[in-house]
Amino acid sequence: MLARSALLISLVSLAAAPSAWADNGKGHGHGHGHGHEKGSGVAAPARIVIGERDRTAVYSYYRTEFVGGHCPPGLAKKGNGCLPPGQAKRLWMLGAPLAATVAFYPLPTALLGQLTPAPAGYQYVRVDNDILLIATGTRIVGASVGSLANLQDTTVSLIAEPDRDAIAAYYRNDYMAGNCPVGLTRTDQGCQGRPLWALGAPLEPSVTYEVLPEPLLAQLSPPPDGYQYIRLSDHVLLMAIETRIIRADILDIAHLPPRLTASVPLPGPAPAGVVVRERVDYLGGGSCPPGLAKKNNGCLPPGHAK
């Protein structure tokens, strides 16, 4: 009885052995589409999350290239993006390995420097017009980063919000520490650029201006001696030639009315900007007209004015 039991147990063990070997052999091979390939040293994460910053960086890089008239190798410039020639076919599937016949291209070094480093055992690549994250060795597609199919989508921001926040935080912290970038002045409203000009102050040597056109100068009375009419940005000014001191703000071009009519007169210069030879002489340190004496606030008759 004992001998029969031992024999029965041996036969059952032999019958079960092939099935156990078969189970142990599963997952070895390539191209089965499993998330884990034994022997490759790479285990696909359950879920790879691509940040908006990386998606934006990819789009921005290739959009700049596209606008400049360039597309990556193997793609042609179409109406809205860089596309493969002929009828486009999707050559990959998320979670499955790329077929051996599908070629992929590594991303440019300049772009890789802008992206979050790929997880260990993975790499960023381009397959046709798709940017993917694939496992090295097994070629399993772990995530889709972006597409080059629509590089003229103006609704896609070229700058990711985290980058905007980082820039704002950097300069805000600098401002709170009492600093402003070179060329800016700290004010109650923040760090602001210095104005190009100010009444009564000379222009900086680096500031350039434009003399008014000859057809316009021909319509004007000659400026006071030693002065000239100039345009600086959107303002027409009266400037002392030798000292570059601004003496009058004649017109703000940015606030011209869209159409001149009899009911909409051309806005004249502010009282401080009226060009009067005697006033210019006075501001320049010269004398007052005959019969008037130079006072703190202008040229006045001797004694009390009546």
C-alpha positions as CSV (number, residue, x, y, z in Angstrom):
1,M,0.0,0.0,0.0
2,L,2.8,2.4,0.9
3,A,4.7,1.5,-2.3
4,R,1.6,2.3,-4.4
5,S,1.2,5.7,-2.7
6,A,4.9,6.6,-3.4
7,L,4.6,5.6,-7.0
8,L,1.4,7.7,-7.4
9,I,3.1,10.8,-5.9
10,S,6.1,10.4,-8.3
11,L,3.8,10.3,-11.3
12,V,1.9,13.4,-10.3
13,S,5.2,15.3,-9.8
14,L,6.5,14.4,-13.2
15,A,3.2,15.4,-14.9
16,A,3.3,18.8,-13.2
17,A,7.0,19.6,-14.0
18,P,6.6,20.7,-17.7
19,S,3.8,23.1,-16.7
20,A,6.0,24.7,-14.0
21,W,8.9,25.2,-16.5
22,A,6.6,26.8,-19.0
23,D,5.5,29.3,-16.3
24,N,9.1,30.1,-15.4
25,G,9.9,30.9,-19.1
26,K,7.2,33.6,-19.4
27,G,8.5,37.2,-19.8
28,H,11.9,36.3,-21.2
29,G,11.9,37.3,-24.9
30,H,11.3,40.8,-26.4
31,G,8.4,42.5,-28.0
32,H,5.5,41.0,-25.9
33,G,4.4,44.4,-24.8
34,H,4.6,43.6,-21.0
35,G,5.5,46.4,-18.7
36,H,8.4,44.4,-17.3
37,E,11.0,42.6,-19.3
38,K,13.2,40.3,-17.2
39,G,16.8,40.3,-18.1
40,S,16.7,43.9,-19.4
41,G,17.3,45.5,-16.1
42,V,14.5,47.9,-16.8
43,A,11.1,47.9,-15.1
44,A,8.5,50.1,-16.7
45,P,7.0,52.4,-14.0
46,A,3.3,51.9,-13.5
47,R,2.8,55.4,-14.8
48,I,5.2,58.0,-16.2
49,V,4.0,61.5,-15.8
50,I,5.3,64.1,-18.3
51,G,5.2,67.6,-16.8
52,E,3.7,70.6,-18.7
53,R,7.1,72.3,-18.5
54,D,8.7,69.5,-20.6
55,R,5.8,69.4,-23.1
56,T,6.1,73.2,-23.5
57,A,9.9,73.0,-23.9
58,V,9.5,70.4,-26.7
59,Y,6.9,72.5,-28.5
60,S,8.8,75.7,-28.1
61,Y,12.0,74.2,-29.5
62,Y,10.5,72.6,-32.6
63,R,8.2,75.5,-33.2
64,T,11.2,77.9,-33.3
65,E,12.8,75.5,-35.8
66,F,9.6,75.3,-37.8
67,V,9.2,79.1,-38.0
68,G,12.9,79.3,-39.2
69,G,12.0,77.0,-42.1
70,H,13.5,73.8,-40.6
71,C,12.2,70.3,-39.8
72,P,14.0,67.3,-38.2
73,P,15.5,64.7,-40.5
74,G,12.8,62.5,-42.2
75,L,10.0,65.1,-41.8
76,A,8.8,67.7,-44.3
77,K,7.4,71.1,-43.6
78,K,3.6,71.1,-44.1
79,G,1.1,73.9,-43.7
80,N,0.9,73.5,-39.9
81,G,3.8,71.4,-38.8
82,C,6.5,68.9,-39.6
83,L,5.1,65.7,-40.9
84,P,6.4,62.4,-42.5
85,P,6.0,62.2,-46.3
86,G,3.0,60.4,-47.6
87,Q,0.2,59.2,-45.5
88,A,1.0,59.5,-41.8
89,K,0.7,56.2,-39.8
90,R,1.1,55.8,-36.1
91,L,4.1,53.5,-35.6
92,W,3.9,53.1,-31.8
93,M,1.5,52.2,-29.0
94,L,1.8,53.2,-25.3
95,G,3.1,50.3,-23.2
96,A,4.2,48.2,-26.3
97,P,7.7,48.0,-27.8
98,L,8.6,49.6,-31.1
99,A,8.8,47.2,-33.9
100,A,12.3,46.4,-35.1
101,T,11.6,48.1,-38.4
102,V,10.7,51.4,-36.8
103,A,13.5,53.9,-36.6
104,F,13.8,56.5,-33.9
105,Y,16.1,59.5,-33.5
106,P,17.6,60.9,-30.3
107,L,16.6,64.5,-29.4
108,P,19.0,67.4,-30.0
109,T,21.4,68.1,-27.1
110,A,20.1,71.7,-26.8
111,L,16.6,70.4,-26.3
112,L,17.6,67.6,-23.9
113,G,19.3,70.2,-21.7
114,Q,15.8,71.8,-21.2
115,L,14.0,68.6,-20.2
116,T,13.7,66.8,-16.9
117,P,16.2,64.0,-17.0
118,A,14.7,60.7,-18.2
119,P,14.1,58.0,-15.6
120,A,16.9,55.4,-15.3
121,G,16.8,53.1,-18.2
122,Y,14.8,55.4,-20.4
123,Q,15.5,57.9,-23.2
124,Y,13.8,60.7,-25.0
125,V,13.5,59.9,-28.8
126,R,11.6,61.1,-31.8
127,V,9.5,58.6,-33.9
128,D,8.3,60.4,-37.0
129,N,6.6,63.5,-35.6
130,D,6.1,62.1,-32.1
131,I,8.4,62.7,-29.1
132,L,8.4,59.7,-26.9
133,L,10.0,58.3,-23.8
134,I,11.1,54.7,-24.4
135,A,12.9,52.0,-22.5
136,T,16.5,51.4,-23.7
137,G,17.0,47.9,-24.9
138,T,13.3,46.8,-24.9
139,R,12.1,49.9,-26.8
140,I,8.9,49.9,-24.8
141,V,7.0,53.2,-25.1
142,G,6.6,54.6,-21.6
143,A,5.1,58.0,-22.4
144,S,4.2,60.4,-25.2
145,V,5.8,63.8,-24.6
146,G,4.5,65.8,-27.6
147,S,3.9,66.0,-31.3
148,L,5.2,68.1,-34.1
149,A,2.0,67.8,-36.1
150,N,0.7,71.3,-35.2
151,L,3.5,73.7,-34.7
152,Q,1.4,76.7,-35.6
153,D,-1.0,76.3,-32.7
154,T,-0.9,79.8,-31.2
155,T,-3.0,78.7,-28.2
156,V,0.0,76.7,-26.9
157,S,2.2,78.8,-24.7
158,L,5.9,78.9,-25.5
159,I,6.6,79.5,-21.8
160,A,5.5,77.1,-19.1
161,E,3.8,78.6,-16.1
162,P,6.4,77.1,-13.7
163,D,9.1,79.0,-15.6
164,R,7.1,82.2,-15.4
165,D,6.7,81.7,-11.7
166,A,10.4,81.0,-11.2
167,I,11.4,84.1,-13.1
168,A,9.0,86.3,-11.1
169,A,10.1,84.8,-7.8
170,Y,13.7,85.4,-8.6
171,Y,13.4,89.1,-9.4
172,R,10.8,89.6,-6.6
173,N,13.2,88.2,-4.0
174,D,16.0,90.4,-5.5
175,Y,13.7,93.4,-5.2
176,M,12.7,92.6,-1.6
177,A,16.4,92.4,-0.8
178,G,16.7,96.0,-2.1
179,N,18.2,95.3,-5.5
180,C,17.2,95.9,-9.1
181,P,18.7,94.6,-12.3
182,V,21.3,96.7,-14.0
183,G,19.7,99.6,-15.9
184,L,16.5,99.7,-13.7
185,T,15.7,102.0,-10.8
186,R,13.7,101.0,-7.7
187,T,10.5,102.8,-7.3
188,D,7.3,102.4,-5.3
189,Q,5.9,100.4,-8.2
190,G,8.9,98.1,-8.5
191,C,12.0,98.0,-10.7
192,Q,11.5,100.3,-13.6
193,G,13.6,101.5,-16.5
194,R,14.9,105.0,-16.4
195,P,13.0,107.5,-18.7
196,L,14.9,108.5,-21.8
197,W,14.5,112.2,-21.0
198,A,13.2,114.7,-18.5
199,L,12.5,118.4,-18.8
200,G,15.4,120.5,-17.8
201,A,17.8,117.5,-17.8
202,P,20.4,116.6,-20.5
203,L,20.0,113.4,-22.5
204,E,22.4,110.6,-21.6
205,P,25.2,110.2,-24.2
206,S,23.9,106.7,-25.1
207,V,20.4,108.1,-26.0
208,T,19.9,108.7,-29.7
209,Y,17.3,110.9,-31.3
210,E,16.0,111.9,-34.7
211,V,15.9,115.4,-36.1
212,L,12.5,116.3,-37.5
213,P,12.1,115.7,-41.3
214,E,12.9,118.6,-43.6
215,P,9.4,118.8,-45.1
216,L,8.1,119.4,-41.5
217,L,10.9,121.8,-40.5
218,A,10.0,123.9,-43.6
219,Q,6.6,124.5,-42.1
220,L,7.9,125.6,-38.7
221,S,9.3,128.8,-37.4
222,P,13.0,128.5,-36.9
223,P,13.8,127.3,-33.3
224,P,15.7,129.7,-31.0
225,D,19.4,130.0,-31.5
226,G,21.3,127.0,-30.2
227,Y,18.2,124.8,-30.2
228,Q,16.7,122.2,-32.5
229,Y,13.5,120.2,-32.8
230,I,14.0,116.5,-32.3
231,R,11.9,113.3,-32.0
232,L,12.7,110.9,-29.2
233,S,10.6,107.8,-29.2
234,D,7.0,109.1,-29.2
235,H,7.7,112.7,-28.2
236,V,8.7,115.8,-30.2
237,L,11.0,117.9,-28.1
238,L,13.0,121.1,-28.1
239,M,16.7,120.4,-27.2
240,A,19.7,122.6,-26.6
241,I,22.3,121.5,-29.2
242,E,25.5,121.8,-27.1
243,T,24.2,120.6,-23.7
244,R,21.5,118.2,-24.9
245,I,19.2,119.7,-22.3
246,I,15.5,119.2,-23.0
247,R,13.7,122.5,-22.7
248,A,10.2,121.8,-24.1
249,D,7.9,118.8,-24.6
250,I,6.0,119.9,-27.8
251,L,3.9,116.8,-28.7
252,D,3.2,113.3,-27.5
253,I,2.7,111.4,-30.8
254,A,1.1,108.4,-29.0
255,H,-1.9,110.5,-28.1
256,L,-2.7,111.9,-31.5
257,P,-6.4,111.6,-32.4
258,P,-7.2,109.0,-35.1
259,R,-8.6,111.7,-37.4
260,L,-8.3,115.4,-37.4
261,T,-11.5,117.3,-38.0
262,A,-12.8,120.8,-37.2
263,S,-14.5,119.5,-34.1
264,V,-11.4,117.6,-32.9
265,P,-8.6,120.2,-32.9
266,L,-5.0,119.0,-32.8
267,P,-4.0,119.0,-29.1
268,G,-1.6,121.9,-28.6
269,P,1.5,121.7,-26.4
270,A,1.2,122.2,-22.6
271,P,1.9,125.6,-21.4
272,A,5.3,124.5,-20.2
273,G,6.1,123.3,-23.8
274,V,5.2,126.6,-25.6
275,V,8.3,127.7,-27.5
276,V,8.8,131.4,-26.6
277,R,12.2,132.9,-27.4
278,E,12.3,135.1,-24.3
279,R,11.4,132.2,-22.1
280,V,14.0,129.9,-23.6
281,D,16.6,132.6,-23.1
282,Y,15.5,132.9,-19.5
283,L,15.7,129.1,-18.9
284,G,19.1,129.0,-20.5
285,G,20.5,131.5,-18.0
286,G,20.2,134.5,-20.2
287,S,18.6,137.9,-19.7
288,C,15.0,139.0,-19.6
289,P,13.4,141.3,-22.3
290,P,13.9,145.1,-21.9
291,G,11.9,146.6,-19.0
292,L,11.7,143.3,-17.1
293,A,13.8,141.9,-14.3
294,K,14.8,138.3,-13.7
295,K,12.9,136.9,-10.7
296,N,12.7,133.5,-9.1
297,N,9.6,132.6,-11.1
298,G,10.2,134.5,-14.3
299,C,10.8,137.9,-15.9
300,L,8.8,140.6,-14.0
301,P,8.6,144.4,-14.0
302,P,10.6,146.2,-11.3
303,G,8.7,146.6,-8.0
304,H,5.1,145.3,-7.8
305,A,3.4,144.4,-10.9
306,K,0.3,146.6,-11.6
